[in-house]
C-alpha cells in the first residue's frame, strides 16, 4: 500500500520497526511515509474522545491508540461497492448463442 499523501511505495524493510506510520482517513486505514509524517495538513481522522490522530482501523472498528476509545466505523466505509447486475444481458447472450427463443 503506498503513502496516501504522496504515493511513495514502501521498500523492503531493514531490521527493526518500520518508519512508516498508520493512520485513519475517511474511516479507512492509510499508511504515511516518513517524509510526510512531519506535515501538519495530513487531514487524518481524529478521536472524538481525546482529539488524537493515532487511530487504527480493523474489522469495522476504529480504535484510538492514545486513549483506547473504540467506536464502530460507518458500514459504507468498509463495504465493497455493489457489483453491476448483468444477469439479463448474460441471459440474452446465452439465448442467442444456444438458439433459444
C-alpha positions as CSV (number, residue, x, y, z in Angstrom):
1,X,0.0,0.0,0.0
2,X,1.5,3.4,-0.9
3,X,1.6,6.5,1.2
4,X,-1.9,8.0,0.9
5,X,-0.5,11.5,0.7
6,X,2.4,11.4,-1.8
7,X,2.0,7.9,-3.3
8,X,5.5,6.7,-2.3
9,X,5.8,2.9,-2.1
10,X,7.4,1.0,0.8
11,X,10.7,-0.7,0.1
12,X,11.9,-3.9,1.8
13,X,12.3,-3.1,5.4
14,X,15.5,-3.2,7.3
15,X,15.7,-4.8,10.7
16,X,13.7,-3.1,13.4
17,X,10.5,-1.2,13.5
18,X,9.1,0.3,10.3
19,X,9.5,4.1,9.9
20,X,6.1,4.1,8.2
21,X,3.0,5.1,10.4
22,X,-0.6,4.1,10.2
23,X,-3.5,6.5,10.3
24,X,-7.2,6.7,9.5
25,X,-8.7,9.0,6.9
26,X,-12.3,8.9,6.0
27,X,-12.6,5.8,8.3
28,X,-10.2,3.9,6.1
29,X,-6.7,2.8,7.3
30,X,-3.9,4.5,5.4
31,X,-0.1,4.5,5.5
32,X,2.1,7.6,5.9
33,X,5.7,7.6,4.7
34,X,8.5,9.0,6.8
35,X,8.7,12.1,4.6
36,X,5.1,13.0,5.0
37,X,4.8,12.4,8.8
38,X,6.1,15.8,9.6
39,X,3.4,17.6,7.6
40,X,0.7,19.3,9.6
41,X,-2.0,19.2,7.0
42,X,-2.5,15.4,6.5
43,X,-6.2,15.7,7.2
44,X,-6.4,12.5,9.2
45,X,-9.4,11.5,11.3
46,X,-9.2,12.3,15.0
47,X,-10.5,10.6,18.1
48,X,-13.8,12.0,19.3
49,X,-12.8,11.5,22.9
50,X,-9.2,12.9,23.1
51,X,-8.6,14.5,19.7
52,X,-5.6,12.3,18.9
53,X,-4.9,11.3,15.3
54,X,-3.2,8.0,16.4
55,X,-6.1,5.8,15.2
56,X,-6.2,2.3,13.7
57,X,-9.0,0.7,11.8
58,X,-9.7,-3.0,12.0
59,X,-12.7,-5.3,11.5
60,X,-15.1,-2.4,11.2
61,X,-13.8,-0.7,14.4
62,X,-11.7,2.4,14.8
63,X,-9.5,2.4,17.9
64,X,-7.6,5.3,19.4
65,X,-4.1,4.3,20.4
66,X,-3.8,7.3,22.7
67,X,-6.8,6.8,25.0
68,X,-8.1,3.4,23.9
69,X,-11.6,4.6,22.8
70,X,-13.2,2.2,20.3
71,X,-16.1,3.0,18.0
72,X,-17.7,1.3,15.1
73,X,-16.8,2.6,11.6
74,X,-19.6,3.5,9.2
75,X,-20.7,0.4,7.4
76,X,-20.2,2.0,4.0
77,X,-16.6,2.8,4.9
78,X,-15.6,-0.9,4.8
79,X,-18.2,-2.4,2.5
80,X,-17.2,-3.2,-1.1
81,X,-19.2,-1.4,-3.8
82,X,-22.1,-3.3,-5.3
83,X,-21.4,-5.1,-8.5
84,X,-23.5,-4.3,-11.5
85,X,-26.2,-6.7,-12.4
86,X,-25.5,-8.2,-15.8
87,X,-27.9,-11.2,-15.5
88,X,-30.3,-10.0,-18.1
89,X,-27.5,-9.3,-20.6
90,X,-25.9,-12.7,-19.9
91,X,-29.2,-14.5,-20.3
92,X,-29.8,-12.7,-23.7
93,X,-26.3,-13.6,-24.9
94,X,-26.8,-17.3,-23.9
95,X,-30.2,-17.4,-25.7
96,X,-28.5,-16.0,-28.9
97,X,-25.6,-18.5,-28.8
98,X,-27.8,-21.5,-27.9
99,X,-30.5,-20.6,-30.3
100,X,-33.2,-20.3,-27.7
101,X,-36.3,-18.3,-28.4
